[in-house]
Each structure stands twice: as C-alpha cells, then as structure tokens.
Amino acid sequence: MAATLLALALALSAIPGQAQTISKKDLGRKALETVVTHLRSEDSDVRAKASEILGEAGNKAALGMLKAMLGDKDKYVRIAAARALWELGSPAGMKTVYAILNDIPAQGTIPVTNLPLVELKIISQNKIREHAMAALAWMKGEKAAPELYKLKNDNYGTIRDAAARELARLGHEEELAQFTEALVSEDEAIRYESAGLMAKICAPAAAVPLKTLLAAEKSLRVRMAALDALKCNPSRREAAAELLKLADDQNATIKYKAVAALAGIKDAKVQAKQTELVSSTNDIRLKISAQKGLMLAGAEPDKATAQSALDSVTPEVKLEALDVISAFPEDDAIPLLAQALEDVSVPVKLEAALQVLKRFSRK
C-alpha cells in the first residue's frame, strides 16, 4: 500500500499550470492521507465510503488499493471497492459482486429453537444481496436488465422487490407504474414505503404523482419521504408550486426539506423565495440550502453563509456547505476545505477530501 500511496501523492502534486502553490500540495496530501487512513478504519461503513471516494476522485493510481479492498472481511466494503474500480475503468470487482448476489440463503425446514436466529441471518444475507444488485445495476446500466428480470423470480420477496425497483430506476415503465400507483394507496404504510423508494428511483415520471401526493397527504412521515424523493427528481419543477407552499410550512423539517427540494429549479418565484430566505432567516440549515439553490441557478456563492454553515455543529449542514463550496474559486475554497478536513465528523472530513482530490489531482 505504501508504494500505491506514493504513486497517488506524486500524481496529486503534478498539477498543471503556473498557479500551483504549496498550500494546494499540502491540502492535496492531507486529503489523500485522510482517505487512506480511513480505508483502515474499524468501521466498515467508513472503509466503504473511503473506497467510494477513491473511485469518484478518478485517479487510476488508486487501482492497487481498491483491488486489495476486494478482500475486505465486510461484504459491503467489497461492493464499494468493486464500484470504485468500475468507475476507474476496471472490471476487477465484477466477480465479487456476482459472488455476493448469487449467495442465496438456503431454504428448508428450520428447527423451531433456531428459527429467530436463522431468520435474522436470512434477512441480513438478502440485504447484502440487494446491495450487490444495486451495484450491478449501477455498473452495467441497461445491460443489467436481463439479470434483474431473472431476479424478479427470486425465492425471496425482498430481492424480487429490489429487482423491480432497479428496473424502475433504469426507466422500465411497467415496474415504475407499480410504485407510482402505490402512492395513492389507502394504506399509509404503503404510501410511505413507495415514497421512500422513489427517493432511490428518482424517475422524472414520478414528479407529478409525488406533487399530487404532497397536495393531499396528511401524514408527516409520508410528506417527508415525498420531499426527499422530489429532491433527487430531475423533473421536480413540476412540483414547484407545492414546494413553495411547503417552504412556508410551520413544521421546521418540512420547511427545510421543501427548500432543499427547490434547489436547482430555475424559476423566478423559486429564486425570490431563496433570496428572501438567505437574507431573512436565522436558521443556518435554511440559509445554506437556499444559497445552494441560488448557486445552482447561476448566482454567485456567498462566502459568509458557507463559513457560518461550516462552523455549525450539525454534520448535515456542513455537508450542505461543502456543496456550495464546490462552486467557489480555488483561492476562496482552499481555507474552507482545509477547515473541513480537520472536522470531527468523519463524513464531513471525507467529503472535503473528495472535493480536494477532484479539484487538485490530475486524472
């Protein structure tokens, strides 16, 4: 791993142009050290996130480290490494993904005394199979469709449902229709589950059904799930009027989620609301979320708002700040990214590292 780390460091320091400074090099090395250190974390979620970052950063000098992560004791980490390798152009992790996906829990008569433990193991095994399936669909895209249709006949309902979800995410209308129809179910639990799945599918065709759901929905948890689903929906402008209403909701979480979902919608009324929030609210969550929306619409990012958000005690707010900082010129971004790399929150630290590596490393 030491040799690979050296190769990455050399690639990182070889930044083209005359504007190269020691501070950039130091920041880049710090970011790289941060990611590599967390590859050895005792927390498997952290190791998985660090693996993903090496893929997203786009530097092929990380291939050796990622191939080593395919042997991690945790299957979630192996899948993350496989995805990262694929992103770097290597199919080396595909066998790993297939091995996990095809590790089907055995079925048969289970002694009553062992039933609870065996059922928990089956649930856990299918959760990781579902994760592998999502990775496969992400890696192969539409080419994964034949395998997903086969998985719709799996022995386990959770796998069949996940296969339908991935097909819907790929744009298969029949599967998507099943989920959109569930949004109007009389059963609140079904509406909630469907809205939650829509946040993973992010299908443009779901924007209008989600808007309709929000207009009539009374359940707080369903409304929150629907707002999360609209946040990732490319056609969320269809729901702009409803989102603007909810941006004035009395419930602070609903209000925040509505403002977050408005980000990226290029509309005069939306931008007026965002401008109003940036100038009037004392809630830093709302302020940075509104600032992000203005930025995506073409406005100049505001350094003071980003700094205030980065000084927050809430990791979620700091991550929103990093989104805004990603649009800053290098000289403005460097001190803020340096601060984020020292943050106590691991997700914030790793997100800052990713941004540094994307900005300053040569692919």
N, C-alpha and C positions, 0 to 999 in steps of 0.2 A: 504493500500500500504506500510505503514511503516514496518509491520511485514514481508511482502514479501521481502522488501529491506534488512532487517536484515538477512533473510534466505540466500539471494543471497550473502551478504557480508561474512557470515560465510562459505558458500561453496567455495567462492573465496579464502579465506585466508587459507583454508585447502589444501594446495598444497603439494603433496607428495615429498619426497626426502630431503636430507640434505642441498641442495643448497638454500633453502628458505631464503630470505633476506627481511628486512623492506622495501627496495625500491620496491621490487616486490609487496608486500602487498599494499603499498601506491599507486603504479601505478594501481593496480587492482581496488582498491576502487575508485580512481579518474575516471577510465574508467566506472565503474558501475554508479557512480554519474552522469557522463556526459550523459549516455544513459537515465537514469531515468528522469533527468531534462528535456531532450528533448522530452520525452513522453508527457510532459505538455506544449509543445510549442504551440503558437498560429498558427503556420504554419502547415497545415495538412500534407504537404509533409514531413516535418521534423518528425512529430509524426509517420507517416507511416514508415519512414526509421529507426527510433528508435525501432519500433515494430519488423521490419525485423531482426534487429541486435540481439534482444533477442532470436529469433529463431535460427539464424545462430550460435550464441555463444554456443548453445547446452546445456544450464544449465536449468534443469527442474524446478528449484526454481522460474523461471520466469513465470510459467503457470498461477498463480493467476493474475499477472499484465496483461498478454495478454488476459485472459478471460474478464477482465474489459474493455480492449480496444475494444472488440466486440460491446460495446455500444457507441462507439465514434460517435459524430454527423456527421462525414465525412465518406462516404462510402468507399473511398479509404483506409482510415486508418483501417476500419473494415476488409477489404480484406487482408491487410498486416498482421493484427493480426491473421486472420484465417490461412494464410500461415505459419506464425511463429509457431502457435500452432501445425499445422500438422507436421512441421519439428521436433517438440519436442515430437511427437508421440501421440498427442491429436487430435481427430476429432471434437472437440467442435465448431470449426468455420465453419464446412461444411454447416450447415443450413443457416448461414449468407451469404455465397457465393451463395447458391441456391436462396435465397430470392432476392438478388440483380440481379442475372442473369434472374430470372423469372419476374422481374418488367418491363413488356413490355409496352412501350408507347402506349397510346390509339390511334386508328385511326378513322377518321371520318371527317365530313365536318367542316372546321375551318373558322370562320368569317374573312374576308379579313383584318379587322382592327387589329386582334390579330395574324395574320399569322407569322410575323417575330419572335415575342417572343415565340410562340408555337414551331416553327421550331428549335429555339435555345435550347429550353428545351428538345426536342426530340433528338437532336444531343448530348447534354450533358448526357442524360439518357442512350443513346446507347453506349457512350464512357465508362461509368462506367460498363455497362453490358459486354462490350468487355473485360474490365479489369478483371471482375469476371470470364469470360470464360477462360482467360489465366491462372488465378489462379487455376481454376478447372482442366484444362489440366495438369498443373504442379503438382498438388496434386495427381491426380488419374492416371496420365500417360495413358497408352493404354486403361485402363478401362474407360476412359472418351470418347473414340471414338464413341460409340453408341449415346451419347448425343450430341457430336459435329456434327454427321451426321444429327441429327434432327434439329440442329440449322442452317444447310445449307438451310433449308426451312423456316427460319425466315421471318417475314414480312419486315424486313429492310435489305437493301443490305450491309451495313457496318457490320452487325452481320454475314450475310452469308459469306462475305469475310474473316472475322476474324476466323470463324469456319474452313474454308478451310486452312487458314494459320496455325492454331493449329494442324490440321490433317497432314499437310505437315511437321511440326516440329516433330511430332510423327513418321514420316517416311512413311506416306501413299503416294505411288508413283504417283497416279493419280493427287492428289492435288498439289504435288511438281512440277509435269510436267507443270501445268498451269502457275506457277510462273517462272520457268526456260525458258519457251517459250516466256514469256513476255520480257525477257532480250534482245531479238533480234527484238523487235517491231520497226517499223519505227518512232513511236511516242516517242519523248524524255521523255515526262512526264510519259509514261507507263514504259519505261526502268528505270527511276528514282524511281518510286514507287516500282517496282519489286525488284530492288537492295536494297532499304531500307527495304523491307520485308525480304529479305534474311539475313539481319543482326539480325533478330529476329528468323528466322527459323534455321540458322546455319547448314544446311544439308550437309553432306560430298559430296553428288552427285552434289551439286551446284558449287563446286570448279572449275571444268573445264569450265562450262558456264560463270562463273564470270571472269576467266582468259581470255577467248575469248572476252568477252565484253570489258575488260580493254585494250586489244591489239588494238581494233579498235575505241574505244569511243573518241569523241572529246569534249563532254560536261563536263565541270569541275564538276558540281554538281553530275552527274551520276558516274563519276570516283571516287569521294569522297565516295559516297554511296557504290560503289562496293568494295572499300578498307575496309570500315567498316564491310562489310559482310564477307570479307575474313579473317579479324582479328579473328572472332569467329569460323571460319570453321575448323573442325578437319583435313580436307584434303588439307589445304592451301599450303602444299608443292608442290602440282601440279602446283601452280601458282608462284613458287619461282623465276623463270627466269624473269617473267614480273614484279614481285615486286622488284627485284634487279634493273631493269631498272628505275623504278619509284623512287627508293631510291636516284637517282641522278637527279630527276626532278628539273626544275627551280622554280616551284611553291613550296613554303615552306610548305604549308599544305599538298599537295600531297606527298611530300617527307616524312614528318613526319608520315602520315598515312601508307605509304608503309613500313617504318621502323617498325612501331608498328605491322603491319600485319606479318612481318618476324619473330617476336618473337616466339620462340618455335619450329622453323623449324631447324632440325638437319641436316645441310648441310655445307660442308667446305666453299663454296663460300659465303653463308649467314653469317657464323661466321667471315669470313675475313672482310666482309663489316661492321659488327657490331664492330669488333675490331678497324677497321680504324676510325669509327665514334667516338667511345669512346675516342680515343687518339687525334683526329684532330679537331673535331668540337667545336665551342664555344657556340652552341645552346644547352642549357641545356635540352630542350624538346627531341632533337635527342639523346643527350648523355645518358639520363636516360632510354629512350626507347631501345636504343641499349644495354645498360647494362642489362636491363631486359631480352632481348633476349639471351645474353651470359649466364646469370644466369640460364635460363630455359634449356640451352644446357649443363649445368654442370659446368660452370666457377664459380670461387669464386666471390661473390658480392664485389663491391668496395665501401668502406665507404665514401670516399671523394665525389664521384659522388652523392651518396644518400643524403649526407648532403647538397651539393650545390642545389640539386633539392628541398629538403625540405625547403631551405631558399628562394626559388623562390616566386614571388608574384602571381603566377598563380596556382589556386587550382588543375587544371588538371595535372600539373607537380608534385605537391605534392602528388597526389594520385598515380601517377606512382612510385614515390619514396617509398611510403608505400608498393607497390607491391614488390619492390626489398628488402625492409627492412624485409619483411616476411620471407626471407631466411637467415637472419643474426642470428648468435648465440645470446643467450639471453643477454649476457653482452654488446654486441655491439648494440643490438636493443633497450634496455631499455631507454637510454638517448634520442634517436631519437623519440621513441614513446611518451615519456614524453613531448617533444617539440611539437609534432603533436597534443597532447591532449589540448594544450594551443592555438592552431591556431585560427585565426579569422574566418576561413571558417568552417561552420557547417559540410559540407560533409567530409572535411579532419578530423575534430575532431571526428566525428562519426566513420569514417573508422579506425582511430587509436584505438578508444575504442573497436571496434570489434576485431581487431587483438590482443589487450591486453587480452580481455576476452577469446579468443580462445587459446591463449598461456598459460595463467596462471590460468584459472578456471578449477576445476575438474568437469567433466561432470556427 
